[in-house]
């Protein structure tokens, strides 16, 4: 999978967990949303709170790439999704450009999503769409198709914190919880995840603050 954050000076960040914007794009694609459906995508992201249980952190690898965007064949139209045609402008600057693409191999995670009352869809619609997606699904980048079923189950619990704890107890793993969804406790490790997007401008628009907690003991209570 590719859990890439915003790029600074051409150097991308590698995130330890999926961001809200990544899951918004994934779910939106499953539901049949297009990039032009700005309002629906924004409403979905804004109504979402995300917790993650990392069962296996995986191994970070980096793909070194070079490209000369000044070549003539990198300008003009090309096929895009469906029957649409995308226009490529290439670059006025000739010469090779270097870039790094981070990937996360052999990772296993469960994303736990809480939807607010303003969500354009409900949990059952999302699970159904992930099982029967309208468009191909990718884990962060088109070179990363899922290797197994993505859809999980709808949990009947009191809170997002309780849902994450239930998953962690059943399958084990480190817990990532948004600070807006928890009761603070000693030992919480804060972590900022730059996972928000302005879907109209298609630009980074902020970060979510999480706390990281170890695998719970069998007697832990919320």
C-alpha positions in Angstrom: 0.0 0.0 0.0 1.0 3.6 -0.4 0.3 5.8 2.7 1.8 9.0 1.4 1.3 12.4 3.0 1.9 15.9 1.6 5.1 16.5 -0.4 7.5 19.1 0.8 10.3 20.1 -1.6 9.4 17.0 -3.7 10.1 14.7 -0.8 6.9 12.8 0.3 6.0 11.9 3.8 5.3 8.2 4.6 2.4 7.9 7.1 2.0 5.0 9.6 -1.8 4.7 9.0 -4.3 5.6 6.3 -5.6 9.2 6.4 -9.2 10.4 6.2 -8.6 11.8 2.7 -7.2 8.4 1.5 -10.3 6.6 2.8 -12.6 9.3 1.4 -11.1 8.7 -2.0 -11.3 4.9 -1.7 -14.9 4.9 -0.5 -15.9 7.6 -3.0 -14.5 5.5 -5.8 -16.4 2.4 -4.6 -19.6 4.5 -4.4 -19.1 5.8 -8.0 -18.1 9.4 -7.1 -16.0 11.3 -9.5 -13.4 13.9 -8.7 -15.9 16.5 -9.9 -18.3 15.5 -7.1 -16.5 17.9 -4.7 -19.5 18.4 -2.4 -20.1 14.7 -1.8 -16.5 13.9 -1.2 -16.0 16.9 1.2 -19.2 16.0 3.1 -18.0 12.4 3.4 -14.6 13.4 4.7 -15.9 16.0 7.1 -18.5 13.6 8.6 -15.9 10.9 9.2 -13.8 10.1 12.3 -11.2 7.5 11.9 -9.5 5.1 14.2 -7.0 2.5 13.1 -5.7 -0.7 14.7 -2.3 -1.7 13.3 -2.0 -5.5 13.6 1.3 -5.6 11.7 3.2 -2.4 10.9 4.9 -3.7 7.7 8.1 -2.7 6.1 8.7 0.7 4.5 10.3 0.6 1.0 11.1 3.4 -1.4 10.7 3.4 -5.1 13.4 5.6 -6.8 12.0 7.1 -10.1 13.4 9.3 -12.8 11.5 11.0 -15.6 12.1 13.6 -18.2 8.8 15.5 -18.5 10.1 17.6 -21.3 9.9 14.7 -23.8 7.4 15.3 -26.7 5.5 12.1 -25.9 4.6 13.4 -22.4 2.5 16.1 -23.9 -1.0 15.9 -25.4 -4.0 13.7 -24.7 -4.0 10.3 -23.1 -6.7 7.9 -22.0 -8.0 8.2 -18.5 -10.7 6.3 -16.5 -13.8 5.2 -18.5 -14.0 6.9 -21.9 -12.6 10.3 -20.8 -9.4 11.8 -22.1 -6.8 13.5 -19.9 -4.6 16.3 -21.2 -0.9 16.2 -20.3 1.1 19.5 -20.4 4.5 17.9 -19.8 7.1 20.4 -18.6 9.0 23.3 -20.1 12.1 22.2 -18.2 14.1 19.4 -19.9 16.3 16.9 -18.1 15.8 14.1 -15.7 13.8 14.6 -12.5 14.3 12.4 -9.5 11.7 11.4 -7.0 11.0 8.9 -4.3 7.7 7.0 -3.9 7.2 5.5 -0.4 5.3 2.2 0.0 4.4 0.0 2.9 4.8 -3.7 2.4 3.4 -6.6 4.4 1.2 -4.4 6.6 -2.1 -5.4 8.2 -4.5 -2.8 9.6 -8.1 -2.3 10.4 -9.6 1.1 9.8 -12.6 1.8 12.0 -14.8 4.6 10.7 -17.5 6.6 12.6 -20.0 8.5 10.5 -21.7 11.7 11.6 -25.3 12.6 11.0 -24.2 14.8 8.0 -22.7 11.9 6.1 -24.1 11.5 2.6 -24.1 7.7 3.0 -24.6 5.2 5.8 -22.3 2.4 7.0 -24.2 -0.4 5.3 -24.0 1.5 1.9 -20.2 1.8 2.3 -19.8 -1.9 3.2 -21.9 -2.9 0.1 -20.0 -0.5 -2.2 -16.6 -1.9 -1.0 -17.8 -5.4 -1.9 -19.2 -4.3 -5.3 -17.3 -1.1 -6.2 -18.3 1.1 -9.1 -14.7 1.8 -10.0 -11.4 -0.1 -9.3 -10.1 0.3 -5.8 -6.5 1.1 -4.9 -4.7 1.5 -1.6 -3.2 4.9 -2.0 -1.8 4.5 -5.5 -3.0 2.8 -8.7 -0.1 0.4 -8.4 -1.5 -0.9 -5.1 -4.7 -2.9 -5.7 -6.0 -4.7 -2.6 -5.0 -8.4 -2.2 -8.1 -9.3 -0.2 -11.7 -8.2 0.7 -11.7 -4.6 2.1 -15.2 -4.4 3.5 -15.6 -5.3 7.2 -18.7 -5.2 9.4 -20.9 -2.7 11.1 -20.2 -2.7 14.9 -23.0 -2.0 17.4 -21.0 -0.2 20.1 -21.3 3.0 22.1 -18.4 5.0 20.6 -15.5 5.0 18.2 -13.1 4.4 21.1 -15.1 1.3 22.1 -15.1 0.0 18.5 -11.3 0.4 18.2 -10.8 -1.3 21.5 -13.0 -4.3 20.5 -11.0 -4.8 17.3 -7.7 -4.6 19.1 -8.9 -7.1 21.7 -10.1 -9.5 19.0 -7.1 -9.3 16.7 -4.4 -7.5 18.6 -2.4 -4.5 17.6 -1.5 -0.9 18.3 -4.4 1.6 18.5 -4.5 5.0 16.8 -7.4 7.1 18.1 -8.4 10.7 17.2 -8.2 12.9 20.2 -11.8 14.1 19.6 -13.1 10.6 20.3 -11.3 9.5 23.4 -11.0 9.9 27.2 -7.4 10.9 27.8 -5.2 8.6 29.8 -1.7 8.5 31.1 0.8 7.1 28.5 -1.1 8.4 25.5 1.4 9.3 22.7 0.3 12.2 20.5 0.8 12.0 16.7 -0.3 14.4 14.0 -1.5 12.8 10.7 -1.8 15.3 7.8 -4.9 13.6 6.4 -7.3 16.4 5.3 -8.0 17.5 1.8 -9.9 20.4 0.2 -11.7 18.4 -2.5 -12.6 21.5 -4.5 -9.0 22.7 -4.9 -7.6 19.2 -4.5 -5.0 20.5 -2.0 -3.9 19.5 1.5 -6.0 21.4 4.1 -5.0 20.3 7.6 -4.1 17.5 9.9 -5.8 15.2 12.5 -4.3 14.7 16.0 -4.2 11.1 17.2 -3.0 9.3 20.3 -1.2 6.0 20.0 -1.9 3.3 22.5 -0.5 -0.2 22.9 -2.4 -3.4 22.5 -5.0 -3.5 25.3 -4.9 -6.1 28.0 -7.8 -8.5 28.4 -9.1 -6.6 31.4 -8.9 -3.1 29.9 -12.1 -1.0 30.1 -13.3 2.1 28.2 
